[in-house]
């Protein structure tokens, strides 16, 4: 038995000993390096709705984005856990993250014990947490500095049919409250680290606004907004008033919309008002 | 709790440590631990059906004792039939009631009589077909005076619900498993390492081969109208490997897990796709079920003794029942009937025991004749699997019709080269290891330990990074 246990232990420990330094070195090497960094987090809306080039040119910060399509709350927790104390962050507060099925979440931001424990303590099963660990065994670069804007078009194109969104907003997901708690914990972590925070709630197309307004659990969504807003000292609204179409689909702005949003957002990124939450709307 | 889940990866070491370090000095405690762990394992799937498992165990335990103690043959028969009818009754209600009700309603509907039968809205309790067959074999063996009943309820319960075999077999026999449960077990390093290797190989088969093949098999079968004949062939091939690697992978994990606890389970697969005729295929595929039907159905019916009519009748009965055991759908019955048709000529010509040894024993390559026979048997098997996988007989026939159309000679719409490469590597490993219990049993046996470990790491890395999206084990539904 002793021989068996020794071999088992060796079999599992050996790769850990070899791999862990490589793994950690990868992330250390790819840490953002700049004198005045601003760390960005969000899902596809943050990727496509904000013009990083414009912000780089029109504010004192160098923007490093960890936003990724399908980003999950584990990604947010790791982001909140890893950003240095007193840093400046631009984050997205997203309802779609709360509604997206857990297995659809990207959750690729390196293995981090604290955030994994938070998931486990908030409705995630061992298998779901294990899946997150598995997703992160192979290190991937997190931060980037390039733009991913959608092309302008006169009409929207819906990759996902409207019926999909109707179905999503019809029944409150069982994990909604768990995800909400996790999201709020991420925000609180950033606040405890005395970060300067600008949070954005991106706009939806009016079709989706209508679907959301008719949702049986509209009140839960509004409560989420209120609970988030209660944690921010400042609240603002940005209205994008353009005659042309500003959307690519029901949830993402096109380049025109993204540039206009970035233009109006830039003044807030001096972080004089922090923490601040900015709700973005399409003007009448 | 699935074998390829993280919760099982936690569960197994905990039970292992408790088994060998806490309860190792007392057999009763060890068995009790196995029982509690097995019930916990089952309850993780659905605790509500645990009562059914416990009831079935109690029923067979008591009827076993009552039969043995019965003073008259009549009383013995009464207890025997009580157990058989209740066991099959449960199976019938949970697994087949809806099928019979709907089939009858359809038949009456075609005769112009429209009825609306009440159907059950309940999911099939996982493993019911397996643990019912455990119990049945025990009761039948006592009735036939082959074994004596077990007096210790915990021992009997472990026999029925030992967690590695609880939900998808192998279907054990009291004569094989019970003696192992009744005697003290000692840790054996070689067996434990062998068990771990078999688990590793089982996980590879399930997660890398079966789950990846499943993605394509599902796309092609679920949207078959959109694809041509050559793609249909690909779909059937993917399903052929999916079902083999899914089920034999599960069995490998079960056997390996049991070996960690010092228990040997019956072998369930012996490289069936290297068979040279259908009779050999059935000696190598789902062995525990095939031998169960042979011993408890085919032989009592007269087997191959008697006239040709008897052979035809018994062959059809055993294959149809075997098909129906898999599920309440006409597709399974068609699959069984097709295999009976394949098997019958061999049986009638008394050539069903021609190929008892593994193909090309001791050589690297098979002879041309063996290769041809393997190819034909494999093609027949792939064809039969179409019925097994299809949603209905109509779907299967439509699927086959497209295969035998001109589009068979067009380029397939889907040729996932990566999956085909995995399959090629997998078949090569299985071929090289075909003379062993499982393919990698003796892989690198003569090589130094570090090189062997590199091989195991290679398989583990493949499992982590090359696995397909997690699919449930196919045989859980049976």
Interface residues (C-beta under 8 A of the other chain):
Chain A: X1 X3 X4 X7 X8 X11 X14 X15 X125 X126 X127 X129 X130 X131 X133 X134 X137 X138
Chain B: X5 X6 X7 X9 X10 X20 X187 X189 X192 X193 X196 X453 X456 X457 X464 X465
